[in-house]
């Protein structure tokens, strides 16, 4: 289906492309309720496209360009890895530059500091770039503190370099160990080997 839309010129997929800024336009309108009321000014900001860039090749500089659009949808995922290499993100991106001037998104919104010590299963790409793009142009956020902690993940051996092994214990990134393993009888034990929870209980429990 994607190939069909691309062939018809109805879809273009850009790989290795980073959006660095949302382009906006602001309009101001005056409204009056009746002839005796002074007009009030209303400012409306609309997103009109994005500024993007593609990485430099061996003989070219970074190419920046503008993509105009009537509608822009941000689907960049979460920010569970936003605290990893937070201050080493590319300075060529205006979004990244602004982000490094404050704490990572996880540090800003996590309800407890120990969230920053936990490994993540979403991948290194989950840095919340879309959230930063939106807030930079005044977008509102909701439920940013609703960060899910998953109780189980696969842990490999620190001394095993095999690519077939899960990430080692020392790694911040882990492979998620799905609920199905508890559903078929897996149990959770604490550091002393004691079972401490009903593995089939609800999230509230």
Residue pairs with C-beta under 8 A, 6 or more apart in sequence:
2 11
2 13
5 11
6 12
6 13
14 52
14 54
16 54
16 55
17 52
17 53
17 54
18 52
18 53
18 54
18 55
18 90
18 93
19 50
19 51
19 52
19 95
19 129
19 133
20 51
20 52
20 53
20 64
20 92
20 93
20 94
20 95
20 96
21 50
21 51
21 94
21 95
21 133
21 136
22 47
22 49
22 50
22 51
22 72
22 133
22 134
22 136
22 137
23 47
23 48
23 49
23 50
23 51
23 66
23 68
24 45
24 46
24 47
24 48
24 137
25 45
25 46
25 48
26 43
26 44
26 45
26 46
27 43
27 44
27 46
28 41
28 42
28 43
28 44
29 41
29 42
29 44
30 39
30 40
30 41
30 42
31 39
31 40
31 42
32 38
32 39
32 40
45 137
45 138
47 69
47 72
47 137
48 68
48 69
49 66
49 67
49 68
49 69
49 72
50 66
50 67
50 69
50 72
51 64
51 65
51 66
51 67
51 94
52 64
52 65
52 66
52 67
53 62
53 63
53 64
53 65
53 92
53 93
54 62
54 63
55 62
56 62
56 63
62 92
74 130
74 133
74 134
75 130
76 128
76 129
76 130
76 131
76 133
77 122
77 125
77 126
77 128
77 130
78 122
78 126
78 128
79 104
79 105
79 106
79 109
79 126
79 127
79 128
79 131
80 106
80 120
80 121
80 122
80 126
80 147
81 120
81 122
81 123
81 124
81 125
81 126
81 127
81 172
81 173
82 104
82 105
82 106
82 107
82 126
82 127
82 128
83 104
83 106
83 107
83 116
84 120
84 124
84 127
84 172
86 99
86 100
86 103
86 104
87 100
89 96
89 99
89 100
89 127
90 96
91 97
91 100
95 129
95 132
95 133
95 136
96 129
96 132
98 132
98 136
99 105
99 129
99 132
102 108
105 127
105 128
105 131
105 132
105 144
106 115
106 116
106 128
106 147
107 116
108 144
109 144
109 145
109 147
110 116
110 145
110 147
111 145
111 147
115 147
115 149
118 149
119 153
119 167
119 171
119 172
119 173
119 174
120 126
120 172
120 173
120 174
121 150
121 153
121 173
121 174
121 175
121 176
123 173
124 173
131 141
131 144
134 141
135 141
150 176
150 177
151 188
152 176
152 177
152 181
152 182
152 186
152 188
153 166
153 174
153 175
153 176
153 177
154 166
154 167
154 174
154 175
154 176
154 177
155 166
155 167
155 168
155 169
155 174
156 165
156 166
156 167
156 168
156 169
157 165
157 168
157 169
158 168
158 169
158 170
160 168
166 174
166 175
167 173
167 174
167 175
182 188
182 199
182 200
183 200
186 199
187 195
187 199
188 195
188 196
188 197
188 199
189 195
189 196
190 196
197 205
198 205
